[in-house]
Amino acid sequence: MTSIWWIKRDLRLDDNAALGAASADGPVVPVFVVDPIFLKHSGIPRLQFLFGTLRELDARMGGALVIRVGDPATEIAAVAQAVGAKTVFAHRDFVPYGQSRDIKVAASLQSIGVHFVGADSPYVVDPGTIRKDDGTPVRVFTPFFKRWQQVSWNSSPSYAPQWSNTTSLGVALPEIATTHAVLPGVGQGAARERWNEWSSHGLEEYKEARNMPGVDGTSMMSPYLRFGVVHPRQLITDLPGHSGADVFRSEIAWREFYADVLFHRPDSMWKNLQTKMDILPVDTDAAAQQRFAAWCEARTGYPIVDAGMRQMLAIGWMHNRVRMIVASFLVKDLHVPWQWGARFFMKQLVDGDIASNNHGWQWTAGTGTDASPYFRVFNPFGQSAKFDPTGDYLRYWIPEISDLDNEHIHAPWTLGLLAPTNYPAPLVDHAVEREEALARYKAVSGK
Ligand SMILES: Cc1cc2nc3c(=O)[nH]c(=O)nc-3n(C[C@H](O)[C@H](O)[C@H](O)COP(=O)(O)OP(=O)(O)OC[C@H]3O[C@@H](n4cnc5c(N)ncnc54)[C@H](O)[C@@H]3O)c2cc1C
């Protein structure tokens, strides 16, 4: 019996329980639906990565991929009817939009007598699984991580899909101008190559090197994890027994923790997890909008902030340490709502993931779970000098200041009249804005 594998955030052929289950049923029609809502919220780098990955996947399936554009509830049902499938297999989604989309697709299939079977998910441990002994959600990372490590899981048993050739049912992928470099390459082969290459040298030093944006200190697996080109199981199976590997495993668990938090509190997607923070004053007037535009366009005059934003605008990825710095700068130096930054990130980042992104922002803003204490305001030049001491990251992304010495490159304005004229002066005075942020947060926290 022909069945459908509805591809969502699982763009891979191996260790994929949904594909495995479809393969056991008989010939498989692989379908991907380009959802106009995804198109609307995605910037060019993300679309490039997705479409490139789909093309690579299609080649691996001998050209069997059926691409549809439109509402998945309509499109999946139409393909099921056209090929006479009785079952649609897909991984289970846990983010609010994905959950409601799955419900709609299942209902639309049910109305034509087709079963919808959910198998697997983009996580090692499904959100909602880990709970305290009293059954309530775990709201703090460390106890979550302890329990997460105790949950057993298995890779999918092997399978050999027999592809059904029904591509006449699909359309060609939309063409997009390739103006951005795609990092580090699309598809399962590129993901595996990057992982093998990086983990052979990077994992051992990961604990320290992961904070240094100027070195190749992190795996860059996030775009692949975002689209399921790689499943996190595949990365944490067979990790060596050293501290670098332990930290890496815990970072994978942070991704799962944030998915779990969002699962229990879907309202925290765009609202403060800690509702007591709702009264924190934020700036949204015309001046704030101008400052926000300068931040988006990498014109703040703070090199580490502008370098991070340029990195994201150019390649759709930003180093984690720099994500924290630019986010702190937006909410604590410019006093702009975290939601503005989160929305901008979601559009630009190839790895844009609503749970990791919005809870990463909430962590920085002190409104989320495991919140950094309100008095922690990242000092942009202190962070820059500490984590990019030789200025390699700054020099790469901001050639205008590349001639400066290692001391002044973090704060070019300290050169006075000798500061480069083609790089902007600081948008705000960090020392002043830090005090302003502390006063605002202190008033809310009452301490
Ligand atoms: C403001 C802000 C926004 C963020 N937005 C996103 C986002 O949209 N998508 C996203 O995947 N990550 C996001 N992160 C988390 C983190 O910055 C990225 O996962 C990481 O930079 C990806 O690079 P990497 O794959 O080289 O990471 P590595 O250091 O190699 O880590 C391996 C994997 O662990 C996970 N991970 C690592 N750090 C975190 C973290 N702090 N939170 C959650 N998962 C983590 C990721 O899946 C990552 O690919 C955000 C962090 C902040 C502070």
The ligand as an ORCA input file, in Angstrom:
! r2SCAN-3c Opt
* xyz 0 1
  C      19.323     35.698     21.829
  C      19.580     34.275     21.399
  C      18.887     33.747     20.310
  C      19.098     32.421     19.910
  N      18.389     31.928     18.842
  C      18.546     30.626     18.475
  C      17.785     30.080     17.412
  O      16.929     30.734     16.807
  N      18.032     28.781     17.048
  C      18.957     28.013     17.699
  O      19.146     26.850     17.326
  N      19.661     28.507     18.733
  C      19.498     29.788     19.135
  N      20.249     30.288     20.166
  C      21.154     29.392     20.886
  C      22.599     29.355     20.344
  O      23.073     30.661     20.143
  C      22.721     28.586     19.042
  O      22.087     27.329     19.170
  C      24.193     28.334     18.684
  O      24.859     29.560     18.549
  C      24.266     27.553     17.402
  O      25.595     27.383     17.000
  P      26.278     25.952     17.046
  O      25.438     24.962     16.363
  O      27.659     26.141     16.553
  O      26.276     25.665     18.605
  P      27.104     24.628     19.492
  O      27.767     25.418     20.551
  O      27.943     23.759     18.665
  O      25.961     23.796     20.209
  C      25.408     22.590     19.648
  C      23.913     22.712     19.604
  O      23.380     22.861     20.934
  C      22.237     23.717     20.885
  N      22.492     24.917     21.668
  C      23.685     25.477     21.944
  N      23.524     26.560     22.742
  C      22.202     26.687     22.940
  C      21.401     27.601     23.679
  N      21.940     28.617     24.368
  N      20.063     27.452     23.650
  C      19.494     26.438     22.968
  N      20.209     25.529     22.265
  C      21.533     25.653     22.254
  C      22.016     24.080     19.427
  O      21.104     23.175     18.866
  C      23.408     23.902     18.834
  O      23.403     23.662     17.436
  C      20.041     31.619     20.597
  C      20.747     32.167     21.674
  C      20.518     33.480     22.062
  C      21.298     34.036     23.216
*
